[in-house]
Amino acid sequence: MGVPMHRKVPRPVVWYVIAPVCMLLLLEGFSRSNPMSVFGWLFQYPLAFLYSLGLMAGVCLLPAWMKSTKAHDLTLLALAFLSALYGIVNHYKLIFRLEPILLTDVTQIRDAIEVTALGFDINWVMIALVLLTFAAALIMLLKFLPPKQVKRNFVLPVLGVALILWLVSMGRFSLFSFHNATDMNEQAKKNGSLFTLIAMDRYRTSLMNIDYQQPEVEASYARLQQEAPLEDPDAKKPNIILVLSESFTDEAILGEYLDLTEPLMPFYQSLLPECQRGLVYVPKAGGGTSESEFEVLSALRSKYALNPYSIGLPPIRSIADILGDKGYTASAIHWHVGVFYNRYHNLRMQGFDSFKTLDTSCYPFERIGSYTTDSEHYASAMEQLRLSEGRDFVFLLTMQNHGGYTYFDFREKYGANTPFTNSLSAESEKVAANFCYLLKESDKALEKWIEELRAFEEPTVVIFFSDHLAPLGTNVLQELGLPVSGDAAHQVPYFIWSNDDSIQPGETDLYAYELSPYALSLLGLCDDPFFAYVEKLRSQGIHSDETYDLLSYDALFGQQYAYQMAGFAPATDTFHIGGDMTLSGFDAVEAGDRICVRPRLAEPYQRYTLYLNGKAVEGNLIPVSDKPFTLACIMHSDGGKDYNRSQTLTYENTDQLLQGCDGLHCEPLNLGELSYFMVRNEALNGCTVWATEEPIGMWTHTALLSAEGIWQQKSSNALHKTLQYSIDTEGRLWVSVPNQALPELLTQRVQQYLSSQQAQLYLLDK
């Protein structure tokens, strides 16, 4: 009989030598997508390898206090699983954001979960195999590993804690030869992901290690107040539109790496000579939209908090607040999911009056791929300018060019071409062709918008900038030769243009935090003491300053003594998520024994839930009643939190409602007459999801009624129960029907079921 494996190798060797090595191989192997590359890292950067191995060894010493060897082994298996999980998540963050996991990422777990649904190319098969492997190992340990009691050891856990604390205390960028704190992708590659996590957080905190005293803050700010230029009463106050163009790049930059066969952005290139333009240095390469956004809006540097939006901003003076004090209406528009980066809170803290997102609107926006087009964003900006009184500051956060770039092949979907001659792998060619197509569409949208602004009667200035290098994926970036580190990986284009020639052409390179002060100075509107000081430092070429650091600390982490001196209160109680929600009445039409109503809101495409006598109703269908009732509209978050609400209207009965409202055009659609195909079988929930073969069109207000009652409208990916429906971005109707109604999963059965239930979709308007 052979000797059992666990008897051949002494347990201490497994626990304290083999286990740390295996855990490090799992973490760094998955991070680098190749376990063998870890050995190359060992020979090229041995000190960095030993640093991470020491951290793992310290962790593996901690379970030594356990009496049961089985419990000890199970703990090590759990640590190995966490190492593998860390490595997998780290791998995808390095691919899509060009940075490893950082401590502040714990505040963005919800964002990370949402990101998995955005079309990124994630190897779920590999993840499933890892989970199955560890599950099998767990079963083997539980079933076959004999338990054994050993004497508790308290010395080793103490040594483990001491080793971890010592290595953490040593974790500074100065420890190794590679000191560049901004290129975290290179840091992770050379010094390891664990070291980068520790060193980056220590670097961040060291930046704010200053002597913070109220008298010093007040004296510094008083000096800035004296130096700040006075407001020019004759200065023009144009509308100002700040465009964060997602992942935008200049054709001249892209053309250095792709052998282009045609111009991608002819209009953009022709516009530049009319603009103040240049390159803007953004905090992150290939990701970090919120950090670029924060710097541009606030003139503060994101390095002080690493990701300032993640901490939840206090009230912060920004360009929105500065212009608000000058009588501007400050609006932010982002036709995508609004929960990312906690923007509903953070934009309010920066002085915006309203913030509109897909969470707040039911308008059927045009999309390219998975994202709302640039054209839709520009149209919304023009609508804001036309509807509001006085001058506007509009912040547009576009989404059209967002990654990933593998969810469709635009050559197949839209007939895009391959506008380059490079010999690339199939995947890289698809990504590059998709990105080129998006840039072409951006150029067309920009041309249409700028020409519209040329004819617009109000003076308007556009500040246009990119947030970061396009996250094409590390493999694609490497194959193309695009930079992932150094200044070139952080420099993206910007321009400032006016429709009345008030902006003179020129070329100036900037840091992101300098862009708003610089733009306001060009317009004669930079009289805020802090913004004026930032512009003064820029003009003198100064990028490190004690007064700037002190006032940044006061604003972000301190008591805001400077704001108290000046009487600034950026966050207002009038901030509206989705805009002003004013209800003036209803349009209505009888639908069987119910009445279908559509609220007349000041902004007709606001998303809402109708409330009858304080209770939510589905499908805007209310019962006929001869008793008094109330109606109101409430905008909810996915979690049920109230974002916004209208006033409440009271009616004596439904006859009064019908008499006092405008007639509502309604087209009932018999669902049993349509053809369907099966999308998925939700067997556990007892339903099957089907979609129509042909689109029924993009309708913003609908109601679905059948013999079984009113159906609930949800998003297409959220249909998990019976009697739910949706209209997707291509105008197809989706329905979820009970499985027991379909003994055979055939289109005819779905049609028969919907016909038997007299299911009708009421189309209220387009």
C-alpha positions in Angstrom: 0.0 0.0 0.0 1.4 3.4 -1.0 2.0 6.2 1.4 -0.8 8.8 1.3 0.3 12.0 -0.4 -0.4 14.1 2.6 2.1 11.9 4.6 4.9 12.2 2.0 5.2 16.0 2.3 5.3 17.4 5.8 2.4 19.6 6.4 4.6 22.6 7.6 6.3 22.5 4.2 2.9 22.6 2.4 1.5 25.3 4.7 4.4 27.7 4.9 6.4 27.1 1.7 4.3 25.5 -1.1 1.1 27.3 -0.2 2.5 30.9 -0.5 4.1 30.1 -3.8 0.9 28.6 -5.2 -1.1 31.5 -4.0 1.2 34.0 -5.7 1.2 31.9 -8.9 -2.6 32.0 -8.9 -2.8 35.7 -8.2 -0.1 36.9 -10.6 -0.6 34.1 -13.1 -4.3 35.0 -13.7 -3.4 38.7 -13.6 -0.9 38.3 -16.3 -3.1 35.7 -18.2 -0.2 33.2 -18.2 1.1 31.4 -15.1 4.5 30.8 -16.7 5.1 34.5 -17.1 5.3 34.7 -13.3 8.7 32.8 -13.5 9.9 35.4 -16.0 8.9 38.1 -13.5 10.9 36.2 -10.8 14.1 36.3 -12.8 13.6 39.8 -14.2 12.4 41.5 -10.9 13.4 39.1 -8.1 13.1 41.7 -5.3 9.5 42.5 -6.3 8.7 38.8 -6.5 10.1 38.2 -3.0 8.1 41.2 -1.7 4.8 39.7 -2.9 5.8 36.2 -1.8 6.6 37.6 1.7 3.1 39.0 1.9 1.6 35.6 0.9 3.8 33.9 3.4 2.6 36.2 6.2 -1.0 35.5 5.3 -0.3 31.7 5.3 1.2 31.9 8.8 -2.1 33.3 10.3 -4.1 30.0 10.4 -1.3 28.4 12.6 -3.4 29.0 15.7 -6.0 26.4 14.5 -6.0 23.1 16.3 -7.4 21.0 13.4 -5.2 20.3 10.5 -8.3 19.9 8.4 -9.5 23.4 9.3 -6.0 24.7 8.5 -6.1 23.0 5.0 -9.5 24.3 4.3 -8.5 27.8 5.2 -5.5 27.6 2.9 -7.8 26.4 0.1 -10.1 29.4 0.7 -7.1 31.7 0.6 -6.0 30.1 -2.7 -9.4 30.5 -4.1 -9.4 34.2 -3.1 -6.0 34.6 -4.7 -7.3 33.1 -8.0 -10.4 35.3 -7.8 -8.3 38.4 -7.1 -6.1 37.5 -10.1 -9.1 37.1 -12.5 -10.7 40.4 -11.5 -7.3 42.1 -11.6 -6.7 40.7 -15.1 -9.8 42.2 -16.5 -9.2 45.5 -14.8 -5.7 45.6 -16.3 -7.2 44.9 -19.7 -10.1 47.4 -19.6 -8.7 50.1 -17.3 -4.9 49.6 -17.7 -4.5 49.6 -13.9 -4.6 46.9 -11.2 -7.1 46.6 -8.3 -6.7 49.5 -5.9 -7.9 50.0 -2.4 -10.5 52.6 -3.4 -12.1 50.0 -5.7 -14.1 48.6 -2.7 -16.3 51.7 -3.1 -17.1 50.8 -6.7 -18.2 47.1 -6.4 -21.7 48.0 -7.7 -20.1 49.7 -10.8 -17.9 46.7 -11.4 -21.0 44.4 -11.4 -22.8 46.7 -13.8 -19.7 46.8 -16.1 -20.0 43.0 -16.8 -23.2 43.7 -18.7 -21.6 46.4 -21.0 -20.4 44.0 -23.7 -16.9 43.4 -22.5 -15.2 40.2 -23.7 -15.0 38.1 -20.5 -14.0 34.5 -20.5 -16.8 33.0 -18.5 -15.8 29.4 -19.4 -12.4 29.9 -17.8 -14.0 31.5 -14.7 -16.4 28.5 -14.5 -13.5 26.0 -14.7 -11.7 27.8 -11.9 -14.9 27.6 -9.7 -15.4 24.0 -10.5 -11.8 23.1 -9.8 -11.9 24.7 -6.4 -15.3 23.1 -5.7 -13.8 19.7 -6.5 -10.8 20.4 -4.3 -13.1 21.4 -1.5 -15.1 18.2 -1.8 -12.0 16.1 -1.9 -10.6 17.8 1.3 -13.9 17.4 3.1 -14.4 13.7 2.1 -10.9 12.2 2.1 -8.7 14.4 4.3 -8.4 12.8 7.8 -8.8 15.3 10.6 -6.0 15.6 13.1 -5.6 17.6 16.2 -2.3 19.5 16.7 -1.0 21.9 19.3 -2.0 25.5 18.7 0.9 27.8 17.7 0.6 31.5 18.6 4.1 32.5 17.6 3.7 31.9 13.9 0.5 34.1 13.5 2.3 36.9 15.4 5.2 36.5 13.0 2.8 36.6 10.1 1.2 39.8 11.3 4.6 41.3 11.9 5.8 40.3 8.4 2.7 41.8 6.8 3.0 45.0 8.7 6.7 45.4 8.0 6.2 44.8 4.2 3.3 47.2 4.1 5.4 49.8 5.8 8.1 49.3 3.2 5.6 49.5 0.3 6.6 52.8 -1.3 7.5 53.4 -4.9 11.0 54.4 -3.8 11.6 50.8 -2.7 12.3 49.6 -6.2 13.9 51.3 -9.2 10.6 52.0 -11.1 9.2 55.1 -9.4 6.6 56.4 -11.9 3.4 56.5 -9.7 1.1 57.4 -12.6 1.7 54.3 -14.8 0.1 51.6 -12.6 -0.1 49.2 -15.5 3.7 49.2 -15.7 3.9 49.1 -11.9 1.8 46.0 -11.8 3.8 44.4 -14.6 7.2 45.1 -13.0 6.6 45.3 -9.3 3.5 43.2 -8.9 -0.2 44.0 -8.2 0.0 43.6 -4.4 2.9 46.0 -4.2 1.1 48.5 -6.5 -2.0 48.4 -4.4 -0.1 49.2 -1.2 2.4 51.7 -2.7 -0.3 53.6 -4.6 -2.4 54.1 -1.5 0.6 55.2 0.5 1.6 57.6 -2.3 -1.9 59.1 -2.2 -2.0 59.6 1.5 1.5 61.1 1.5 0.4 63.8 -0.9 -2.0 65.1 1.7 0.5 64.9 4.6 0.4 68.7 5.2 0.2 71.0 8.2 -3.5 71.9 8.1 -4.4 74.9 10.3 -7.3 77.2 10.0 -5.3 80.5 10.2 -3.0 79.3 7.4 -5.9 78.3 5.2 -7.7 81.6 5.7 -4.5 83.7 5.1 -3.8 81.8 1.9 -7.2 82.2 0.6 -7.4 85.9 1.5 -4.2 86.4 -0.5 -5.8 84.6 -3.5 -8.9 86.8 -3.1 -6.8 89.9 -3.3 -4.9 88.7 -6.4 -8.0 87.4 -8.3 -9.2 89.6 -11.2 -12.5 91.5 -10.7 -15.5 90.4 -12.7 -15.7 92.3 -15.9 -19.2 93.7 -16.2 -18.8 94.0 -19.9 -17.7 90.4 -20.4 -19.9 88.4 -22.7 -21.6 85.5 -21.1 -22.1 82.9 -23.8 -23.7 79.5 -23.3 -20.9 77.0 -22.4 -21.2 73.4 -23.4 -18.5 71.1 -21.9 -18.3 67.8 -23.8 -16.6 64.8 -22.3 -16.2 62.7 -25.4 -15.8 59.1 -24.3 -12.5 57.5 -25.5 -12.1 60.1 -28.3 -8.8 60.3 -30.0 -7.3 62.4 -32.8 -6.9 60.8 -36.2 -3.4 62.2 -36.3 -2.5 60.2 -33.1 -4.2 57.0 -34.3 -2.6 57.3 -37.7 0.8 56.8 -36.1 -0.1 53.2 -35.4 -2.6 52.3 -38.1 -1.9 52.6 -41.8 -5.1 54.4 -42.7 -6.5 54.2 -46.2 -9.0 57.1 -45.8 -9.7 60.1 -43.5 -11.6 59.1 -40.4 -12.4 62.6 -39.1 -12.2 65.1 -42.0 -14.6 67.7 -40.3 -12.7 67.5 -37.0 -9.4 68.2 -38.8 -10.9 71.1 -40.7 -12.4 72.6 -37.4 -9.2 72.6 -35.4 -7.7 75.7 -37.1 -10.7 77.7 -35.8 -10.1 76.6 -32.2 -7.9 76.9 -29.2 -6.6 73.4 -29.1 -3.9 71.0 -27.9 -3.4 68.0 -25.7 -4.7 67.5 -22.2 -2.9 65.3 -19.7 -5.5 63.1 -18.0 -4.9 61.1 -14.8 -5.4 57.6 -16.1 -4.5 55.7 -19.3 -7.4 53.7 -20.8 -9.9 54.3 -18.1 -10.8 56.5 -15.1 -13.5 58.6 -16.7 -14.6 60.0 -13.4 -11.1 61.2 -12.5 -10.7 63.2 -15.7 -14.3 64.5 -15.2 -13.5 65.5 -11.6 -10.3 67.3 -12.5 -11.9 69.3 -15.4 -15.0 70.3 -13.4 -13.3 71.2 -10.1 -9.7 72.2 -11.0 -8.6 69.8 -8.2 -6.2 67.0 -8.8 -7.6 63.5 -8.6 -4.3 62.1 -7.1 -5.3 63.4 -3.7 -8.1 60.9 -3.4 -7.0 58.5 -6.3 -10.7 58.3 -7.4 -12.4 61.3 -5.8 -15.9 60.2 -6.8 -15.4 57.0 -4.9 -15.1 58.8 -1.6 -18.4 60.7 -2.1 -17.6 64.3 -2.5 -18.3 67.0 0.0 -19.7 70.3 -1.5 -17.0 71.3 -4.0 -16.6 74.5 -5.9 -16.6 73.7 -9.6 -17.1 75.4 -13.0 -20.8 74.6 -12.6 -21.0 76.4 -9.3 -18.9 79.3 -10.5 -21.2 79.8 -13.6 -24.3 79.3 -11.5 -23.2 82.3 -9.4 -23.2 84.3 -12.6 -26.8 83.4 -13.4 -26.2 80.3 -15.5 -28.4 77.2 -15.4 -26.0 74.2 -14.9 -27.2 70.9 -16.4 -25.5 67.5 -16.8 -26.7 65.0 -19.5 -25.5 61.5 -19.7 -27.6 59.1 -21.8 -26.4 56.0 -20.0 -26.9 54.4 -16.6 -26.5 57.1 -14.0 -25.5 55.2 -11.0 -21.9 54.8 -12.1 -19.4 56.7 -9.9 -22.1 57.9 -7.6 -22.8 60.8 -10.0 -26.2 61.6 -8.6 -24.5 62.6 -5.4 -21.3 64.0 -6.8 -22.7 66.3 -9.4 -25.1 67.7 -6.9 -22.2 68.4 -4.6 -20.5 70.4 -7.4 -23.4 72.8 -7.9 -25.4 71.3 -10.8 -29.1 72.1 -11.1 -30.1 68.9 -12.8 -28.7 65.6 -14.1 -30.4 63.5 -16.8 -29.6 59.9 -17.5 -31.2 56.8 -19.1 -32.5 56.1 -15.6 -34.6 59.3 -15.8 -35.8 59.1 -19.4 -38.0 56.8 -21.5 -37.1 58.4 -24.8 -36.1 55.8 -27.4 -32.6 57.1 -28.1 -30.7 56.1 -31.2 -27.8 53.8 -30.5 -24.7 52.6 -32.2 -23.9 49.2 -30.9 -24.9 49.2 -27.2 -24.6 52.9 -26.6 -26.5 56.1 -27.2 -25.1 58.1 -30.1 -23.2 61.4 -29.9 -25.9 62.9 -32.1 -28.5 62.3 -29.4 -26.3 64.0 -26.8 -25.8 67.0 -29.0 -29.5 67.2 -29.7 -30.3 67.2 -26.0 -27.8 70.0 -25.4 -29.6 72.1 -28.1 -32.9 71.3 -26.6 -31.6 72.6 -23.2 -30.4 75.8 -24.8 -33.7 76.5 -26.5 -36.0 75.7 -23.6 -34.2 77.5 -20.8 -34.2 81.2 -20.1 -30.9 83.0 -19.8 -27.5 81.4 -20.3 -26.7 77.7 -19.9 -23.8 75.6 -18.8 -24.3 72.1 -20.1 -22.0 69.2 -19.3 -22.4 66.3 -21.8 -21.0 62.9 -20.9 -21.1 61.0 -24.2 -21.1 57.2 -24.4 -21.0 56.2 -28.1 -17.3 55.4 -28.2 -17.2 53.4 -25.0 -15.5 50.0 -24.9 -15.5 47.1 -25.1 -15.2 46.9 -28.8 -15.9 43.2 -29.3 -19.6 42.9 -28.6 -20.5 43.4 -32.3 -18.6 43.4 -35.6 -19.7 46.7 -37.1 -18.6 45.5 -40.5 -21.4 42.9 -40.3 -23.9 45.0 -38.4 -23.6 48.4 -40.1 -21.5 47.7 -43.2 -18.4 49.4 -41.9 -15.2 48.9 -43.7 -11.6 48.2 -42.6 -9.9 51.5 -43.2 -6.3 50.4 -42.7 -3.9 48.0 -44.3 -2.1 46.6 -41.2 -1.9 42.9 -40.9 -3.5 42.1 -37.5 -5.0 39.2 -35.8 -8.7 38.7 -36.4 -9.7 40.0 -32.9 -7.4 43.1 -33.2 -8.7 43.9 -36.7 -12.3 43.8 -35.5 -11.6 46.0 -32.5 -9.6 48.5 -34.6 -12.2 48.6 -37.4 -15.0 49.0 -34.8 -13.2 51.9 -33.2 -12.5 53.6 -36.5 -16.2 53.3 -37.4 -17.1 55.0 -34.1 -14.7 57.8 -34.8 -16.2 58.3 -38.2 -19.7 58.5 -36.7 -18.4 60.9 -34.0 -17.1 63.2 -36.8 -20.4 63.2 -38.6 -22.3 64.0 -35.5 -19.8 66.8 -34.6 -20.1 68.3 -38.0 -23.9 68.4 -37.9 -23.9 69.9 -34.4 -21.2 72.6 -35.1 -23.1 73.7 -38.2 -26.3 73.9 -36.2 -24.4 76.0 -33.6 -23.1 78.3 -36.3 -26.7 79.3 -37.1 -27.8 79.4 -33.5 -28.8 82.9 -32.4 -27.1 82.8 -28.9 -23.4 83.0 -28.4 -22.1 79.6 -27.5 -18.7 78.1 -26.6 -17.9 74.4 -26.8 -15.2 72.9 -24.6 -14.5 69.5 -26.0 -12.1 67.0 -24.5 -11.5 63.2 -24.3 -11.4 61.5 -21.0 -8.7 58.9 -21.7 -7.1 56.6 -24.2 -9.6 54.1 -25.7 -9.6 50.9 -23.7 -9.0 48.6 -26.7 -7.6 45.9 -24.5 -4.0 45.2 -23.6 -3.5 42.6 -26.4 -4.8 44.9 -29.0 -2.9 47.9 -27.7 0.3 45.8 -27.7 -0.3 44.5 -31.2 -0.9 48.0 -32.6 2.0 49.4 -30.5 -0.2 52.1 -28.9 1.3 53.4 -25.6 0.1 52.1 -22.3 2.6 54.1 -20.2 4.4 57.3 -20.2 3.1 60.8 -21.2 1.8 59.5 -24.5 -0.7 57.2 -22.8 -2.1 60.1 -20.8 -2.4 62.8 -23.5 -5.7 63.2 -25.3 -7.1 65.9 -27.5 -9.2 68.9 -26.6 -10.5 72.0 -28.3 -12.3 75.2 -27.4 -14.6 76.7 -30.1 -17.1 79.6 -30.3 -19.9 80.3 -32.7 -19.1 84.1 -32.6 -15.3 84.0 -33.0 -14.8 85.1 -29.4 -12.2 82.3 -29.0 -9.0 83.0 -30.9 -7.2 80.1 -32.5 -4.1 78.8 -30.8 -2.4 75.8 -29.4 -1.7 75.1 -25.7 -1.2 71.8 -23.9 -2.8 71.5 -20.5 -3.3 69.2 -17.5 -6.9 68.2 -17.0 -7.3 70.2 -13.8 -6.2 73.3 -15.8 -8.8 73.1 -18.6 -11.8 74.8 -17.0 -9.8 77.7 -15.4 -8.0 78.2 -18.8 -11.3 78.2 -20.7 -12.9 80.7 -18.3 -9.9 83.0 -18.5 -10.2 83.0 -22.3 -13.8 84.2 -21.8 -13.0 86.8 -19.2 -15.0 84.8 -16.6 -12.2 83.5 -14.4 -12.6 85.6 -11.3 -13.0 82.8 -8.8 -9.9 83.1 -6.5 -9.0 79.4 -6.7 -9.6 79.0 -10.4 -7.7 82.2 -11.1 -4.8 80.9 -9.0 -4.8 77.6 -11.0 -4.6 79.6 -14.2 -1.8 81.8 -12.8 0.2 78.7 -11.9 -0.4 77.2 -15.3 0.8 80.4 -17.1 4.0 80.3 -15.0 4.5 76.5 -15.7 4.2 75.6 -12.0 2.6 72.2 -11.2 3.6 71.8 -7.6 2.5 74.4 -5.1 2.0 74.4 -1.3 -0.9 76.8 -1.4 -2.7 74.7 -4.0 -2.2 71.6 -1.9 -3.4 73.3 1.3 -6.6 74.6 -0.3 -7.2 71.3 -2.1 -7.0 69.5 1.3 -9.3 72.1 2.8 -11.9 71.5 0.1 -11.7 67.7 -0.1 -10.9 66.6 3.5 -10.8 69.6 5.7 -13.4 72.0 7.2 -13.7 74.1 4.1 -12.6 77.2 5.9 -12.0 78.9 2.5 -15.5 78.3 1.4 -16.8 79.7 4.7 -14.8 82.9 4.2 -16.2 83.4 0.7 -19.7 82.3 1.6 -19.7 79.5 -1.0 -22.3 76.7 -0.7 -22.0 74.7 -3.9 -24.6 72.0 -3.2 -28.2 73.2 -3.5 -31.5 71.8 -2.5 -32.9 72.6 -5.9 -30.9 69.8 -7.6 -33.3 67.7 -9.8 -32.5 64.2 -11.0 -34.1 64.0 -14.4 -35.0 67.7 -14.5 -38.0 69.6 -13.1 -40.9 67.2 -12.7 -43.9 69.4 -13.1 -47.3 67.7 -13.7 -50.0 69.8 -15.4 -52.6 67.1 -16.0 -53.3 64.0 -18.0 -54.3 62.7 -21.4 -56.6 59.7 -21.2 -58.6 57.2 -23.1 -61.0 54.4 -22.1 -59.5 50.9 -22.5 -62.2 48.3 -21.6 -63.2 48.6 -18.0 -60.1 50.7 -17.3 -58.8 54.1 -18.2 -55.4 54.5 -19.8 -53.7 57.8 -18.8 -50.6 59.6 -19.8 -49.3 62.4 -17.6 -48.6 65.8 -19.1 -45.1 66.5 -17.7 -43.0 69.6 -18.4 -40.4 67.2 -19.8 -42.6 64.7 -21.7 -40.0 61.8 -21.7 -39.3 61.7 -18.0 -39.3 58.2 -16.6 -42.0 57.8 -13.9 -44.2 55.4 -12.1 -47.9 56.4 -11.8 -49.3 56.4 -8.3 -53.0 56.1 -7.7 -54.0 57.0 -4.1 -50.4 56.6 -3.0 -50.0 53.1 -4.6 -48.1 52.3 -7.8 -50.1 51.1 -10.7 -48.8 49.1 -13.8 -49.3 50.2 -17.3 -50.8 53.6 -16.5 -54.2 51.8 -16.3 -56.5 52.8 -13.6 -60.0 51.4 -12.8 -63.2 53.3 -13.5 -64.3 54.9 -10.3 -67.0 57.2 -9.0 -65.0 58.0 -5.8 -62.4 60.7 -5.3 -58.8 59.7 -6.0 -55.3 61.2 -6.4 -52.7 60.7 -9.1 -49.0 61.6 -9.0 -45.8 60.6 -10.8 -42.7 59.4 -9.0 -39.3 58.7 -10.4 -37.6 55.7 -8.7 -34.1 54.3 -8.7 -33.6 50.6 -9.3 -33.3 50.2 -5.5 -36.7 51.9 -4.9 -35.3 55.3 -3.7 -37.2 58.3 -4.8 -35.2 60.3 -7.3 -37.9 62.9 -8.1 -41.6 63.4 -7.8 -44.4 65.6 -9.2 -47.1 67.3 -7.3 -50.3 65.3 -6.6 -53.5 66.0 -8.5 -57.0 65.2 -7.0 -60.1 64.1 -9.0 -63.7 63.6 -7.8 -64.1 60.6 -10.1 -62.8 59.2 -13.4 -65.6 61.1 -15.3 -64.0 64.4 -14.1 -60.6 63.1 -15.2 -61.9 62.3 -18.7 -63.8 65.6 -19.0 -60.8 67.7 -18.0 -58.1 66.0 -20.1 -57.1 66.0 -23.7 -58.0 62.9 -25.7 -55.3 60.3 -26.0 -54.5 58.6 -29.3 -54.2 54.9 -28.7 -53.5 52.0 -31.0 -54.3 48.6 -29.6 -52.1 45.8 -30.9 -53.4 42.3 -30.8 -50.4 40.2 -29.6 -51.8 36.9 -30.9 -51.4 38.1 -34.5 -47.6 38.6 -34.2 -44.8 36.0 -34.9 -42.3 35.2 -32.1 -39.0 33.4 -31.5 -37.8 32.1 -28.1 -35.1 34.1 -26.4 -34.6 32.1 -23.3 -36.3 29.6 -21.0 -36.6 30.8 -17.4 -37.5 27.3 -16.2 -36.8 28.0 -12.5 -39.2 30.9 -12.6 -41.8 29.0 -14.6 -41.8 31.2 -17.7 -40.4 31.5 -21.2 -39.2 34.8 -22.8 -40.1 35.4 -26.4 -39.5 38.3 -28.8 -41.3 39.4 -32.0 -39.8 38.5 -35.3 -40.4 42.0 -36.6 -40.0 45.3 -34.6 -43.2 47.0 -33.6 -41.4 50.4 -33.3 -40.0 52.5 -30.5 -42.8 53.6 -28.3 -42.3 55.6 -25.1 -45.7 55.0 -23.5 -47.3 51.6 -23.6 -49.6 49.4 -21.6 -50.2 45.6 -21.9 -53.5 44.2 -20.7 -54.8 40.6 -20.9 -57.5 38.5 -19.2 -54.9 37.7 -16.5 -54.4 41.4 -15.6 -52.0 44.2 -16.3 -48.5 43.2 -17.4 -45.4 44.7 -15.8 -43.0 46.6 -18.0 -39.3 45.9 -17.4 -36.0 46.1 -19.3 -35.4 43.2 -21.7 -32.7 41.6 -19.6 -34.9 41.8 -16.5 -37.8 39.6 -17.7 -37.7 36.8 -15.2 -41.3 36.3 -14.2 -44.6 35.7 -16.0 -46.7 38.6 -17.2 -43.8 40.9 -17.9 -42.9 42.7 -21.2 -40.4 45.0 -22.7 -39.5 46.8 -26.0 -35.8 46.5 -26.7 -33.5 49.0 -28.4 -34.4 47.6 -31.8 -38.1 48.0 -31.3 -38.9 44.4 -30.8 -41.6 43.4 -28.2 -40.5 40.8 -25.6 -43.0 38.9 -23.5 -42.7 36.4 -20.7 -45.4 33.7 -20.6 -46.0 30.9 -18.2 -44.4 27.5 -19.2 -47.5 25.5 -18.3 -49.4 27.4 -21.0 -46.9 26.1 -23.6 -46.7 22.3 -23.6 -44.7 22.7 -26.7 -42.3 25.6 -27.1 -43.6 26.6 -30.5 -44.4 30.1 -31.9 -47.9 28.9 -32.7 -48.4 28.0 -29.0 -47.3 31.5 -27.9 -49.7 33.0 -30.4 -52.5 30.8 -29.3 -51.9 31.6 -25.6 -51.8 35.4 -26.2 -55.0 35.2 -28.4 -56.8 33.2 -25.7 -55.8 35.8 -23.1 -57.0 38.6 -25.4 -53.6 40.2 -24.8 -53.4 43.7 -26.2 -50.6 46.2 -26.2 -51.8 49.8 -26.1 -49.5 52.1 -28.0 -50.0 55.6 -26.7 -47.4 57.6 -28.6 -44.1 57.3 -30.4 
